[in-house]
Amino acid sequence: MPVRNQLVRGAGVLLPISSLPSNYGIGTFGSQAFRFIDFLKNAGQKYWQVLPIGPTSYGDSPYQSFSAFAGNPYFIDLDILIEEGLLTADEVCSVSWGVRDENVDYAALFQSRLFILKKAFFRSRHMDTAEYTNFCSENAYWLDDYCLFMSLKNQFDNQPWSLWPEDIRFHRFSSICCYSEKLSSDIDFWKFCQYKFFEQWNRVKTYANRLGIQIIGDVPIYVALDSADVWGNSELFQLDAQRRPTKVAGVPPDLFSKEGQLWGNPLYDWDAMEHSGFDWWKKRMGFSTKIYDRIRIDHFIGIVRYYVIPAEETTAVNGCWQPGPGRKLTDAINASVGTGKIIAEDLGEVVPEVKKLLEKNGYPGMKVLQFAFDGNPANPHLPMNYIRNTVVYAGTHDNETQVGYFNKLPAKKIRYAKEYLNVKRRKDLPGAVLRAAYASVADTVIFQAQDILFLPAEARMNYPSTVGTNWRWRLKKGQLTDEISKELCDLARIYGR
């Protein structure tokens, strides 16, 4: 088996950027990001895993972004802009960023964040710098389309591009030129946001790497329909002559959902992708290696086979499986990431072809302890069945917190979990799971911040297939204590992580 993708034995914490504490409604690349890295270092951790960091759209999901390349301007730290003289403290404090520090108020951010960032843009002298010129030049292959896309959304009352006038909806060259000139000031603003985003992100990543912390990024396999990627590359997706999806993505019914999950993302035209040499994917993954140290590919099984749902359906029941590009795509990915390392999110119905592709590439797969305690000793999610080249989680952003999970687990499964983990009380199970993961042979252990804090179900990040209350949970300042740091550090020391 190839070893190029095998991770160094270690442990880490999953914490989205949005969940960091800050004074301005959502986590940012400011001082609290650096303090969290200090916590990881002191806790003997080697990895910080984040969720996708792209600009979010309706529903606030980081897995439904306006771009597969751009960064979320909400994460630009305002205190840094104050230090740079681009904003005043009075300006940022005069705005309501929400009333609860433990939750993101996306409606408040939508109303105020860009308004504040525009003040900074108009005062900035970045356009005359070599750094800004180089940034625009190096990222032109995605930056120009994205910034025009966002300017056009503002021009057309934030409607999805599928409802724009036909000339620009079809991404015609003459219309691109016309609108680029007409909206030049707006385009410059969006470029400023991306410049500041990656300037601040690179400082955070550099600091983490200096302390021996690796950043694990998350790449969704699909992109949103309302994105610069689909608008500017419609030939690479399964769209009709009017640029409307003919088939969409999702997963079939299972034990968790009788109707399956209808994600609604447009599906790739894999023949067109292959004809182009998978150029879009190469650019996407090559870009990801610049901003992350490790890359988790979400829904990896979709590379082997993907679920196809007719666009007119309202559930995922009437879908079917189609073969994906398989090794052709992973060869292209490997060529684009160089020495970068891939983690494959291989959860779901794993067919033999998925296992073969993982083994061929040496990608570590994932195990989730919340799937382990069904009473079957052959369950692959039980620690005794792991292999080294594995990343183990207690749960992911789509699952309950550990405390919430065990509080709801049926008595039969609780009995088995107690027997397996050798504990007497239900309340001791979350801590026993943490120790069992650290003690396992799996090279990498990642726990959500909620689960090292042993928080209840109310701290859950996402309920799949729902809209309105997700992606909101945040840390409070001081919540990650020295005591927690010492406990994690002791586990890392004891079990060689």
C-alpha positions as CSV (number, residue, x, y, z in Angstrom):
1,M,0.0,0.0,0.0
2,P,1.3,3.5,-0.8
3,V,2.4,5.4,2.3
4,R,2.6,8.9,0.8
5,N,-0.8,9.8,2.4
6,Q,-0.4,8.2,5.8
7,L,-0.6,10.8,8.6
8,V,1.7,11.1,11.5
9,R,0.3,9.5,14.7
10,G,-1.4,12.3,16.6
11,A,-4.6,13.9,17.7
12,G,-6.5,17.1,17.0
13,V,-9.7,19.1,17.4
14,L,-12.4,19.9,15.0
15,L,-13.5,23.6,15.4
16,P,-15.0,25.6,12.5
17,I,-13.6,29.2,12.1
18,S,-17.2,30.4,12.7
19,S,-17.2,28.8,16.2
20,L,-14.2,30.8,17.5
21,P,-15.0,33.5,20.1
22,S,-15.0,37.1,19.0
23,N,-16.7,40.4,19.8
24,Y,-18.3,40.7,16.4
25,G,-20.8,37.9,16.0
26,I,-18.8,35.1,14.4
27,G,-15.3,33.6,14.7
28,T,-12.5,35.3,12.8
29,F,-8.8,35.2,12.1
30,G,-8.1,37.5,15.1
31,S,-6.6,37.0,18.5
32,Q,-8.8,34.1,19.5
33,A,-7.7,32.0,16.5
34,F,-4.1,32.4,17.8
35,R,-5.2,31.6,21.3
36,F,-6.9,28.4,20.1
37,I,-3.6,27.3,18.4
38,D,-1.8,27.9,21.7
39,F,-4.4,25.7,23.4
40,L,-3.8,22.9,20.8
41,K,0.0,23.2,21.4
42,N,-0.3,23.0,25.1
43,A,-2.8,20.1,24.9
44,G,-0.3,18.0,22.9
45,Q,-2.4,18.2,19.8
46,K,-1.0,18.1,16.2
47,Y,-4.1,18.9,14.1
48,W,-6.7,21.6,13.8
49,Q,-9.6,20.6,11.5
50,V,-11.9,23.3,10.1
51,L,-15.1,23.1,8.1
52,P,-15.1,24.6,4.6
53,I,-14.1,28.3,4.8
54,G,-15.9,29.6,1.7
55,P,-18.6,32.3,1.5
56,T,-21.9,30.9,2.6
57,S,-25.3,31.4,0.9
58,Y,-28.9,30.7,1.8
59,G,-29.0,28.3,4.8
60,D,-25.6,29.4,6.0
61,S,-24.1,26.0,5.2
62,P,-20.3,25.9,4.6
63,Y,-21.1,23.1,2.2
64,Q,-23.2,25.4,0.0
65,S,-20.8,28.1,-1.0
66,F,-20.7,30.8,-3.6
67,S,-17.2,29.6,-4.6
68,A,-15.0,26.5,-4.3
69,F,-12.0,28.9,-4.0
70,A,-13.0,32.1,-2.3
71,G,-13.0,32.8,1.5
72,N,-15.8,33.9,3.7
73,P,-15.5,37.6,4.3
74,Y,-17.3,37.2,7.7
75,F,-14.0,35.7,8.9
76,I,-12.0,38.8,8.3
77,D,-11.0,40.1,11.7
78,L,-12.2,43.6,12.4
79,D,-9.8,44.3,15.2
80,I,-6.9,43.8,12.8
81,L,-8.6,46.3,10.4
82,I,-8.8,48.7,13.3
83,E,-5.1,48.3,14.1
84,E,-4.4,49.0,10.4
85,G,-6.3,52.3,10.6
86,L,-9.0,51.1,8.2
87,L,-11.8,51.1,10.8
88,T,-12.5,52.7,14.2
89,A,-13.6,51.0,17.3
90,D,-16.7,53.2,17.5
91,E,-17.7,52.1,14.0
92,V,-17.6,48.4,14.7
93,C,-19.1,48.7,18.2
94,S,-22.0,50.7,17.0
95,V,-23.4,47.7,15.0
96,S,-25.4,44.9,16.5
97,W,-23.7,41.6,15.9
98,G,-26.3,39.5,17.7
99,V,-27.3,39.1,21.3
100,R,-25.9,35.6,22.2
101,D,-22.1,35.0,22.3
102,E,-22.7,31.2,22.0
103,N,-24.6,31.5,18.7
104,V,-23.9,33.1,15.3
105,D,-26.7,35.4,14.2
106,Y,-26.3,35.2,10.4
107,A,-29.1,37.7,9.8
108,A,-27.3,40.3,11.8
109,L,-24.1,39.6,9.9
110,F,-25.8,39.8,6.5
111,Q,-27.1,43.2,7.4
112,S,-23.9,44.7,8.8
113,R,-20.7,42.9,8.0
114,L,-20.3,44.0,4.3
115,F,-21.3,47.5,5.2
116,I,-18.4,47.7,7.7
117,L,-16.0,46.1,5.3
118,K,-16.8,48.6,2.6
119,K,-15.7,51.4,5.0
120,A,-12.3,49.7,5.3
121,F,-12.1,49.2,1.6
122,F,-12.6,52.8,0.8
123,R,-9.9,53.8,3.2
124,S,-7.4,51.2,2.1
125,R,-4.4,51.8,-0.1
126,H,-3.9,48.2,-1.0
127,M,-4.4,48.6,-4.7
128,D,-1.0,50.3,-5.1
129,T,0.9,47.5,-3.4
130,A,2.9,44.7,-5.1
131,E,1.4,42.2,-2.7
132,Y,-2.1,43.0,-3.9
133,T,-1.1,43.0,-7.6
134,N,0.6,39.6,-7.1
135,F,-2.4,38.2,-5.3
136,C,-4.8,39.2,-8.1
137,S,-2.4,37.8,-10.8
138,E,-1.8,34.5,-9.0
139,N,-5.5,33.9,-8.4
140,A,-7.1,35.4,-11.6
141,Y,-8.3,32.0,-12.7
142,W,-11.0,32.1,-10.0
143,L,-10.9,35.6,-8.5
144,D,-12.1,37.5,-11.5
145,D,-15.2,35.4,-12.1
146,Y,-16.0,35.2,-8.4
147,C,-15.8,39.0,-7.8
148,L,-17.9,39.7,-10.9
149,F,-20.4,37.0,-9.7
150,M,-20.8,38.7,-6.3
151,S,-21.1,42.1,-7.9
152,L,-23.8,40.8,-10.2
153,K,-25.7,39.3,-7.3
154,N,-25.8,42.7,-5.7
155,Q,-26.9,44.2,-9.0
156,F,-29.8,41.8,-9.3
157,D,-31.1,41.9,-5.7
158,N,-29.1,38.8,-4.6
159,Q,-31.1,36.5,-6.9
160,P,-29.4,33.3,-8.0
161,W,-27.6,33.5,-11.3
162,S,-30.2,31.2,-12.9
163,L,-32.6,34.2,-12.7
164,W,-30.3,36.8,-14.2
165,P,-30.9,38.3,-17.6
166,E,-30.0,35.8,-20.4
167,D,-27.0,37.6,-21.7
168,I,-25.1,37.5,-18.4
169,R,-26.7,34.3,-17.2
170,F,-25.1,32.5,-20.2
171,H,-21.6,34.0,-19.3
172,R,-21.2,35.5,-22.7
173,F,-17.9,37.3,-23.3
174,S,-19.4,40.5,-24.5
175,S,-21.6,40.7,-21.4
176,I,-18.7,39.8,-19.1
177,C,-16.8,42.8,-20.5
178,C,-19.7,45.1,-20.3
179,Y,-20.6,44.3,-16.7
180,S,-17.0,44.2,-15.6
181,E,-16.6,47.8,-16.6
182,K,-20.0,48.9,-15.2
183,L,-19.4,47.2,-11.8
184,S,-15.7,47.8,-11.5
185,S,-15.9,49.5,-8.1
186,D,-17.9,46.6,-6.7
187,I,-15.5,44.1,-8.2
188,D,-12.6,45.9,-6.5
189,F,-14.4,45.7,-3.2
190,W,-14.8,41.9,-3.5
191,K,-11.2,41.6,-4.5
192,F,-10.2,43.6,-1.4
193,C,-12.2,41.1,0.8
194,Q,-10.4,38.1,-0.7
195,Y,-7.1,39.8,-0.4
196,K,-7.7,40.6,3.3
197,F,-9.2,37.1,3.9
198,F,-6.1,35.3,2.7
199,E,-3.7,37.7,4.1
200,Q,-5.2,37.1,7.6
201,W,-5.6,33.3,7.0
202,N,-2.0,32.9,6.0
203,R,-0.9,34.5,9.2
204,V,-3.0,32.1,11.2
205,K,-1.7,29.1,9.3
206,T,1.9,30.2,9.5
207,Y,1.6,30.6,13.3
208,A,0.0,27.1,13.6
209,N,2.7,25.5,11.5
210,R,5.4,27.2,13.5
211,L,4.0,25.6,16.6
212,G,3.8,22.2,14.9
213,I,0.0,22.3,14.3
214,Q,-1.2,21.1,10.9
215,I,-4.5,22.5,9.4
216,I,-6.9,20.0,8.0
217,G,-9.2,21.6,5.5
218,D,-12.5,20.3,4.2
219,V,-13.3,20.1,0.4
220,P,-17.0,19.3,-0.4
221,I,-17.2,17.0,-3.3
222,Y,-20.0,19.0,-4.9
223,V,-20.4,22.8,-5.3
224,A,-23.6,24.9,-5.0
225,L,-25.7,25.6,-8.1
226,D,-25.7,29.3,-7.2
227,S,-21.9,29.6,-7.4
228,A,-19.4,31.3,-9.5
229,D,-18.0,27.8,-10.3
230,V,-21.2,26.6,-12.0
231,W,-22.0,30.0,-13.6
232,G,-18.6,30.2,-15.2
233,N,-18.1,26.5,-16.0
234,S,-21.6,25.4,-17.0
235,E,-20.2,22.9,-19.6
236,L,-18.7,20.8,-16.8
237,F,-22.1,20.2,-15.1
238,Q,-25.3,18.3,-16.0
239,L,-27.4,21.3,-17.1
240,D,-29.9,21.7,-19.9
241,A,-29.7,24.3,-22.7
242,Q,-31.2,26.9,-20.3
243,R,-28.5,26.2,-17.7
244,R,-30.9,24.4,-15.4
245,P,-29.9,21.2,-13.7
246,T,-31.2,18.0,-15.2
247,K,-30.0,15.8,-12.3
248,V,-29.0,16.7,-8.8
249,A,-27.0,15.2,-5.9
250,G,-28.1,13.5,-2.7
251,V,-28.0,10.1,-1.0
252,P,-30.7,7.4,-0.9
253,P,-33.0,6.5,2.0
254,D,-31.3,4.7,4.9
255,L,-31.7,4.0,8.6
256,F,-31.5,7.7,9.4
257,S,-33.8,9.1,6.7
258,K,-36.8,7.3,5.0
259,E,-36.7,9.8,2.2
260,G,-32.9,10.0,1.8
261,Q,-31.2,13.4,1.5
262,L,-31.9,15.7,-1.4
263,W,-28.9,18.0,-1.5
264,G,-29.8,19.6,-4.7
265,N,-26.2,20.3,-6.0
266,P,-25.8,20.0,-9.7
267,L,-23.9,16.9,-10.8
268,Y,-20.7,17.0,-12.7
269,D,-20.6,16.0,-16.3
270,W,-17.7,13.5,-15.8
271,D,-17.2,13.0,-19.5
272,A,-16.6,16.7,-20.0
273,M,-14.4,16.8,-16.9
274,E,-12.3,14.0,-18.3
275,H,-12.1,15.6,-21.7
276,S,-10.6,18.7,-20.1
277,G,-8.1,16.6,-18.2
278,F,-9.9,17.3,-15.0
279,D,-8.4,20.8,-15.1
280,W,-11.0,22.4,-12.8
281,W,-10.4,19.7,-10.2
282,K,-6.6,20.1,-10.5
283,K,-6.9,23.8,-9.9
284,R,-9.3,23.3,-7.0
285,M,-7.1,20.7,-5.2
286,G,-3.9,22.6,-6.1
287,F,-5.3,25.7,-4.5
288,S,-6.4,23.7,-1.4
289,T,-2.8,22.6,-0.8
290,K,-1.8,26.2,-0.6
291,I,-4.3,27.0,2.2
292,Y,-4.3,23.7,4.1
293,D,-1.8,21.2,5.3
294,R,-4.1,18.2,4.9
295,I,-7.3,17.9,2.8
296,R,-10.4,16.0,3.7
297,I,-12.5,15.2,0.7
298,D,-16.2,15.1,1.8
299,H,-18.4,12.3,0.4
300,F,-15.4,10.5,-1.2
301,I,-17.6,7.6,-2.2
302,G,-19.1,9.8,-4.8
303,I,-15.9,9.6,-6.8
304,V,-16.5,5.8,-7.2
305,R,-20.3,6.0,-7.7
306,Y,-22.7,8.8,-7.2
307,Y,-26.4,9.1,-6.6
308,V,-28.5,10.7,-9.3
309,I,-31.8,12.3,-8.6
310,P,-34.0,13.8,-11.3
311,A,-34.1,17.6,-10.8
312,E,-37.9,17.7,-10.5
313,E,-38.1,15.3,-7.6
314,T,-38.9,16.6,-4.1
315,T,-37.2,13.7,-2.2
316,A,-34.2,11.4,-2.8
317,V,-36.3,8.3,-3.1
318,N,-36.4,8.0,-6.9
319,G,-32.7,8.2,-7.6
320,C,-30.2,5.7,-8.9
321,W,-26.5,5.0,-8.7
322,Q,-24.1,5.9,-11.6
323,P,-20.4,5.1,-11.9
324,G,-18.0,7.9,-11.1
325,P,-14.6,8.6,-12.6
326,G,-12.8,6.6,-9.9
327,R,-9.0,6.4,-10.4
328,K,-9.0,8.8,-13.3
329,L,-9.9,11.6,-10.9
330,T,-7.7,10.5,-8.0
331,D,-4.8,10.3,-10.4
332,A,-5.5,13.9,-11.4
333,I,-5.9,14.9,-7.7
334,N,-2.6,13.3,-6.8
335,A,-0.8,15.1,-9.6
336,S,-2.2,18.4,-8.4
337,V,-1.5,18.1,-4.6
338,G,2.2,17.1,-4.8
339,T,3.3,16.1,-1.3
340,G,-0.1,17.2,0.2
341,K,-2.0,14.5,2.0
342,I,-5.7,13.5,1.5
343,I,-8.2,12.2,4.0
344,A,-11.2,10.4,2.4
345,E,-14.6,10.8,4.1
346,D,-15.7,7.3,3.1
347,L,-18.8,7.1,5.3
348,G,-22.0,5.6,4.0
349,E,-22.5,2.5,1.9
350,V,-18.8,1.6,1.1
351,V,-18.7,-0.8,-1.8
352,P,-15.6,-2.9,-2.6
353,E,-14.5,-0.4,-5.3
354,V,-14.2,2.4,-2.7
355,K,-12.0,0.2,-0.5
356,K,-9.8,-0.7,-3.5
357,L,-9.5,3.0,-4.5
358,L,-8.5,4.0,-1.0
359,E,-5.9,1.2,-0.9
360,K,-4.5,2.1,-4.3
361,N,-3.9,5.7,-3.2
362,G,-3.1,5.1,0.4
363,Y,-5.7,7.6,1.5
364,P,-6.8,7.1,5.2
365,G,-10.5,6.6,5.6
366,M,-12.7,7.6,8.5
367,K,-14.3,5.8,11.4
368,V,-17.0,7.3,13.7
369,L,-17.5,5.9,17.2
370,Q,-21.1,6.9,17.3
371,F,-21.7,4.2,14.7
372,A,-19.8,1.5,16.7
373,F,-22.1,0.3,19.5
374,D,-24.7,-1.9,17.7
375,G,-23.6,-5.1,19.5
376,N,-21.8,-6.5,16.5
377,P,-18.1,-7.2,17.4
378,A,-17.3,-7.1,13.6
379,N,-18.5,-3.5,13.4
380,P,-15.7,-1.6,11.5
381,H,-16.2,1.5,13.7
382,L,-15.2,-0.4,16.9
383,P,-11.6,0.5,17.9
384,M,-10.5,-3.1,18.0
385,N,-11.2,-3.3,14.2
386,Y,-9.2,-0.3,13.1
387,I,-6.1,-0.2,10.9
388,R,-3.3,2.3,11.4
389,N,-4.1,4.4,8.3
390,T,-7.4,5.7,9.7
391,V,-8.8,8.9,11.1
392,V,-11.2,8.3,14.0
393,Y,-13.9,10.7,15.1
394,A,-16.3,10.5,18.0
395,G,-18.8,12.2,15.7
396,T,-18.7,14.7,12.9
397,H,-20.4,18.1,12.4
398,D,-23.5,16.2,11.2
399,N,-23.8,14.1,14.4
400,E,-25.0,14.6,18.0
401,T,-22.5,15.7,20.6
402,Q,-21.2,12.7,22.5
403,V,-23.3,13.6,25.6
404,G,-26.4,14.0,23.5
405,Y,-25.8,10.8,21.7
406,F,-25.4,8.6,24.8
407,N,-28.4,10.3,26.4
408,K,-30.6,9.1,23.6
409,L,-29.0,5.7,22.9
410,P,-31.4,2.7,23.5
411,A,-30.7,0.6,26.6
412,K,-29.5,-2.4,24.6
413,K,-26.8,-0.3,22.9
414,I,-25.9,1.4,26.1
415,R,-25.3,-2.0,27.8
416,Y,-23.0,-3.0,24.9
417,A,-21.1,0.4,25.1
418,K,-20.6,0.0,28.8
419,E,-19.3,-3.5,28.4
420,Y,-17.0,-2.6,25.6
421,L,-15.6,0.5,27.3
422,N,-15.6,-1.0,30.7
423,V,-17.6,1.6,32.5
424,K,-20.6,1.3,34.9
425,R,-22.4,4.6,34.4
426,R,-23.9,6.2,31.3
427,K,-22.5,9.6,32.2
428,D,-18.9,8.1,32.0
429,L,-19.3,6.9,28.4
430,P,-18.2,10.1,26.6
431,G,-14.9,10.2,28.5
432,A,-14.4,6.5,27.9
433,V,-14.9,7.0,24.2
434,L,-12.3,9.7,24.2
435,R,-9.7,7.5,25.9
436,A,-10.6,4.5,23.6
437,A,-10.0,6.6,20.5
438,Y,-6.6,7.8,21.8
439,A,-5.6,4.3,22.8
440,S,-6.6,2.8,19.4
441,V,-4.1,1.9,16.6
442,A,-5.6,4.6,14.3
443,D,-2.9,7.1,13.4
444,T,-5.2,10.1,13.8
445,V,-7.9,11.0,16.3
446,I,-10.1,14.1,15.8
447,F,-12.8,15.2,18.3
448,Q,-15.1,18.1,18.0
449,A,-14.5,20.9,20.5
450,Q,-18.0,20.2,21.8
451,D,-16.9,16.6,22.7
452,I,-13.8,17.5,24.6
453,L,-16.0,19.9,26.5
454,F,-18.6,17.2,27.1
455,L,-21.4,19.6,26.0
456,P,-25.1,18.5,25.7
457,A,-27.1,18.1,22.5
458,E,-27.9,21.8,22.3
459,A,-24.3,22.4,21.1
460,R,-24.8,20.3,18.0
461,M,-23.5,21.9,14.8
462,N,-25.8,20.6,12.1
463,Y,-29.0,18.6,11.6
464,P,-28.8,17.3,8.0
465,S,-31.7,18.1,5.7
466,T,-32.9,21.0,7.8
467,V,-32.5,24.7,7.4
468,G,-32.6,27.6,9.8
469,T,-30.9,26.6,13.1
470,N,-27.6,25.0,11.9
471,W,-23.9,26.1,11.8
472,R,-24.5,28.5,14.8
473,W,-22.6,27.0,17.8
474,R,-19.7,29.0,19.2
475,L,-17.1,28.6,21.9
476,K,-17.2,31.1,24.8
477,K,-14.0,32.9,25.8
478,G,-12.2,30.9,28.5
479,Q,-14.2,27.7,27.9
480,L,-11.2,25.7,26.9
481,T,-9.5,25.6,30.3
482,D,-6.0,24.6,31.4
483,E,-7.6,21.6,33.1
484,I,-8.9,20.4,29.7
485,S,-5.6,21.1,28.1
486,K,-3.8,19.0,30.7
487,E,-6.2,16.1,30.3
488,L,-5.7,16.0,26.5
489,C,-2.0,16.4,26.9
490,D,-1.9,13.4,29.3
491,L,-3.9,11.3,26.9
492,A,-1.6,12.2,24.0
493,R,1.5,11.4,26.1
494,I,0.2,8.1,27.4
495,Y,-0.9,6.8,24.0
496,G,2.0,8.2,21.9
497,R,0.2,10.9,20.1
